Amino acid sequence: MTPGARVAAAIAVLDRIVAGEAAEKALVNWARSSRFAGSADRAAVRDHVFDALRRMRSAAALGGAGTGRGLMLGVLRGQGVDPSTLFTGEGHAPAPVASDERPRPMTDLEALDCPDWLAPQMRESLGGNFAAVMQAMQARAPVFLRVNLRKATVPQAQTVLRAEGIETHPHPLATPALEVVAGARRIAGSAAYREGLVELQDAASQAVVQALPLADGMRVLDYCAGGGGKSLAMAALARLDLSAHDVDPRRMVDLPARAARAGVPVRTVQTAALAAGHDLVLADAPCSGSGAWRRSPEARWRLDAARLSALVATQAAVLDAAAAQVAPGGWLAYATCSVLECENGAAVAAFLARSPRFRMQRDMRLTPLDGGDGFYLALLRG
Ligand SMILES: C[S@@+](CC[C@H](N)C(=O)[O-])C[C@H]1O[C@@H](n2cnc3c(N)ncnc32)[C@H](O)[C@@H]1O
């Protein structure tokens, strides 16, 4: 595909997303109906689409319309690319830019790609960092790996990765964290990945696990395990008696194979089989994902006030249920990948007010300005 044809494909995919289709589904549907597209084409179209989703408001203003075409015009203008070099009308490229397809002025919140309704809460949560964090979330997220310290040291993993064309730098957010600076698309096929030397995991997610008071022999429950990213990271740090649980056990289907590849023991547990008395329970609760909007940019536009209140209610229920699994004197660790205080400090304050058995020991707030996703962690002792 020519660069112009890739832009035209992104416009078609964006039109479907604007009409309500989920981004991943729209991309898969496009790829299925475009067998001529190779992997480099698919990657380029995906990058265009996700660049537009990260900047939907500012791109619409720069492109003069909120359609797929307007968004792509705006994305290119925002990147300093003259759209007329791609909108040529030749072959499969989009039609030439018309004289009325001009940028229009934008508000401060449009320029920051912040939904109007959420701005007051975002400002209150982020204080003086509001604009800088919103700007950081307009960019692509770095790719991070977690070195599995059970199998390799950080320099050893770097050497193996380099031999496969993957260049990395250690990242200060967490000891096993590597930022990938070249060759990211080779990771999934690399021996280092297949043999469990490294896992894909955001550096802030790794920092959250590193901040947990883990020690050999502890009985630990990952209460909201999902795919088990944090279970695996915990198991790599200490020799634990570790159980992974999720209200939706289908999310954990790949976990036994991932644990085997990593060479760590993780037991998956159904809700009915949960047995209280854990030294540490991690509740990595479902949340708005407002710290991870670089990675999942659609979430920013799909969130609304009703969904946010429902999430806060779920977080309260998760905290109460997870707390019941903590042994006397044990730890309850509450985490979200949100930067919103209603899901973070306020959720924990409300929990502590109704659960006098627990005391706050420390908490940690990370934003994309620290390099990884936005994350919150509260360590409570019961
Ligand atoms: C943020 S994700 C977990 C991500 C995972 N810990 C990781 O690091 O890859 C939240 C998970 O909580 C689960 N969940 C939602 N409600 C829950 C509940 N009431 N009890 C337990 N898990 C729940 C969801 O199914 C989802 O997999």
The ligand as an SDF file (V2000), in Angstrom:
LIG
                    3D

 27 29  0  0  0  0  0  0  0  0999 V2000
   -7.2740   -3.8220   36.1500 C   0  0  0  0  0  0  0  0  0  0  0  0
   -7.7820   -5.4010   35.7030 S   0  0  0  0  0  0  0  0  0  0  0  0
   -6.5270   -6.4230   36.3790 C   0  0  0  0  0  0  0  0  0  0  0  0
   -5.2190   -6.4050   35.6330 C   0  0  0  0  0  0  0  0  0  0  0  0
   -4.2290   -7.4290   36.1360 C   0  0  0  0  0  0  0  0  0  0  0  0
   -4.0570   -7.3610   37.5760 N   0  0  0  0  0  0  0  0  0  0  0  0
   -2.8660   -7.2650   35.4680 C   0  0  0  0  0  0  0  0  0  0  0  0
   -1.9240   -6.7720   36.0840 O   0  0  0  0  0  0  0  0  0  0  0  0
   -2.7510   -7.6810   34.3060 O   0  0  0  0  0  0  0  0  0  0  0  0
   -9.1270   -5.6480   36.7930 C   0  0  0  0  0  0  0  0  0  0  0  0
   -9.6600   -7.0680   36.8470 C   0  0  0  0  0  0  0  0  0  0  0  0
  -10.6160   -7.1080   37.9140 O   0  0  0  0  0  0  0  0  0  0  0  0
  -11.5890   -8.0500   37.5890 C   0  0  0  0  0  0  0  0  0  0  0  0
  -12.7560   -7.7890   38.4530 N   0  0  0  0  0  0  0  0  0  0  0  0
  -13.7890   -6.9670   38.2530 C   0  0  0  0  0  0  0  0  0  0  0  0
  -14.6560   -7.0050   39.2860 N   0  0  0  0  0  0  0  0  0  0  0  0
  -14.1370   -7.8780   40.1590 C   0  0  0  0  0  0  0  0  0  0  0  0
  -14.5690   -8.3830   41.4100 C   0  0  0  0  0  0  0  0  0  0  0  0
  -15.7030   -7.9490   41.9680 N   0  0  0  0  0  0  0  0  0  0  0  0
  -13.8050   -9.2980   42.0170 N   0  0  0  0  0  0  0  0  0  0  0  0
  -12.6500   -9.7220   41.4540 C   0  0  0  0  0  0  0  0  0  0  0  0
  -12.1890   -9.2970   40.2670 N   0  0  0  0  0  0  0  0  0  0  0  0
  -12.9290   -8.3820   39.6320 C   0  0  0  0  0  0  0  0  0  0  0  0
  -11.8190   -7.8530   36.1190 C   0  0  0  0  0  0  0  0  0  0  0  0
  -12.3650   -9.0290   35.5360 O   0  0  0  0  0  0  0  0  0  0  0  0
  -10.4180   -7.5260   35.6070 C   0  0  0  0  0  0  0  0  0  0  0  0
   -9.7940   -8.6760   35.0940 O   0  0  0  0  0  0  0  0  0  0  0  0
  1  2  1  0
  2  3  1  0
  2 10  1  0
  3  4  1  0
  4  5  1  0
  5  6  1  0
  5  7  1  0
  7  8  2  0
  7  9  1  0
 10 11  1  0
 11 12  1  0
 11 26  1  0
 12 13  1  0
 13 14  1  0
 13 24  1  0
 14 15  1  0
 14 23  1  0
 15 16  2  0
 16 17  1  0
 17 18  1  0
 17 23  2  0
 18 19  1  0
 18 20  2  0
 20 21  1  0
 21 22  2  0
 22 23  1  0
 24 25  1  0
 24 26  1  0
 26 27  1  0
M  CHG  2   2   1   9  -1
M  END
$$$$
